[in-house]
Amino acid sequence: MKPIMFTCEAKLSQKPEEIASQILDLSKWPEFDGYGPLPGIREAGFQTRTVEIVGTRIRVTNRDGSTHVEEIVEWEPTRRLRLHMHEFSPPVSRLATAFDETWAFERDGDRTHVVRSIEMYPKNSLTRPLLWLISLLLKRAIARHLDQLSQSR
């Protein structure tokens, strides 16, 4: 089924590899606050951690108790990385099969242009409208998170 897609962009002072390294610093994951009824992250822990980073699996528990796994499927910290989110608990497991998040980096002088792209895969045509509504909240949450990253150093 065709995914629901959106992107968020920001200019950050950190270098691409500094931004990418924050993905592996699980103490920072609870800084993702969610948006409105979309919960933020309570905690994240390595389920599997690989030396080459690709294949690393992170178990995420949200503030509402729901869980999912984020697997690093692409890792080029100076250019691009991709996370595959799956193994959702309810209620998301009833609506979607997976989410894919891509972070693309392009250094521009002393700033990094970051593009975060999300693809959300609905379970079926009946769940698509509700997942689309969730995508609006997730887009706002990601935009706010990028804003938080732009203010930290």
N, C-alpha and C positions, 0 to 999 in steps of 0.2 A: 504494500500500500504506500502511496506517495506520502512523504513526511511533511509535517508542518515545520516551516523553517523561519528563522529570524537571525539577525546579527546585531551586535552592539560594538561600538568602537570607542576608543579613548587614546589619548597621548599620555604616556607615563614617563617619568624621569628615570626609572630603572632600566637597565639593559635587559635584553630578551632573556638571557640565561639567569638573571636575578629573578625575573618574573616567573620563569619556568621552575626555578628551585623552590618557590613558595608552594607549588603543587605537592612537593614531597615533604613539606613541613606541615604535618597534620595538625599541629597545635594552632595553625592559622585558619583551619577550615571552619571553626565555629564563628569566625568573623562574617561568614555568609549569613545574612539576616533573613533571607526570604523577602516576601512582600505581601502585606495584607494577610489573607488566609493561607498563603503559601508558606509553609514553615521554613525556618532557617535550619542550619545544621547544629546539632547538639555535640556530636563527636564523630571522629573518623579514626579508623585503625587499619593497619596493614593486615590484609588477609593473606597475601602473598607479596613478597618484595623480591624482585629479581635484580641481579647485578647490572644487567643491560637496560633496566627501567621498563622497557616494553614487556608487557605481561604482568606487571605489578597490578595487584588488585587491592582496592581500598573499600572496606565496608563502612558505609555511612549510616548514622542514625540521626534522624531529624528531630526537631524539638517536639513534634507531635507523636513520636515513637515509631514512625514509619522508617523503613530501611531500604537500601539498595546497594549495589556494588558498582564502583567505577573502576574500569580497567584501562590502563594506559596502553593504547594500541599503536601510537606513533609518538616518537620522541626525538625531535631535532631542536634542542633548546635555544638555538640561535635563530630559528626560523619558524618552527611550527610544532605543535603537539596536538594529540587527539585522545579524547577519553570516550569510552563506550560505557554507557550507564544501562544496567539491566538488573535482573533479579529483584525487581521492585516488590515490596509488600503492598497489601491493599492500603489505600484505594487506587494508587497509580497502576498496580498490576492488572486492575480491571479495565484500564483505559489505554495502556500503551505496552508495546513489546520492548522498546529500547529508546534511548536518547543518545545522540552523538554530539559531543561538544569539541569544536576545533578552535584552538588559539593560534592565530597567525601573527607573527612579529615582523616589523620592518623598522630598522633603525633610521632615524631622520635627525641628523645632527646630534644633539644631546638628549633627544627624546626617542621613545619607542612608540610607534603606531601599533596598537593592538586591536585586532578584530576577533571577537568571540562569536562563533557561528554555532547555532543549535539546530539539530534536526530531531524532531519528535515523531516517533512511528506509532500511529494509532493501531489499536487491536483490530478495529473494523470500522466501517463507515458510520455505524451508530455512535461510536465513542469519539469520532473525530471532532464534532462541535464542542464537546466538553473539554477535550484536550486543547483545542484552539483557545478556549477561554483561559485555561491554565497557562498556555504559552504567553498570553498577555501579561500575566502576573510574573512569570519567570523572566520575561524580557526586562521588566522593571527592576526585578531583584538583581539581575546580572548588571544592568546599567548602574545601579546603586553600588554594587560591589566594585565595579571598575572605578567609580568615583572615589570609593574608600581607598583603593590601591593607589590612585593618583595623589592622594593626600598623605600617604605613608612613605616612609623611606627607610 
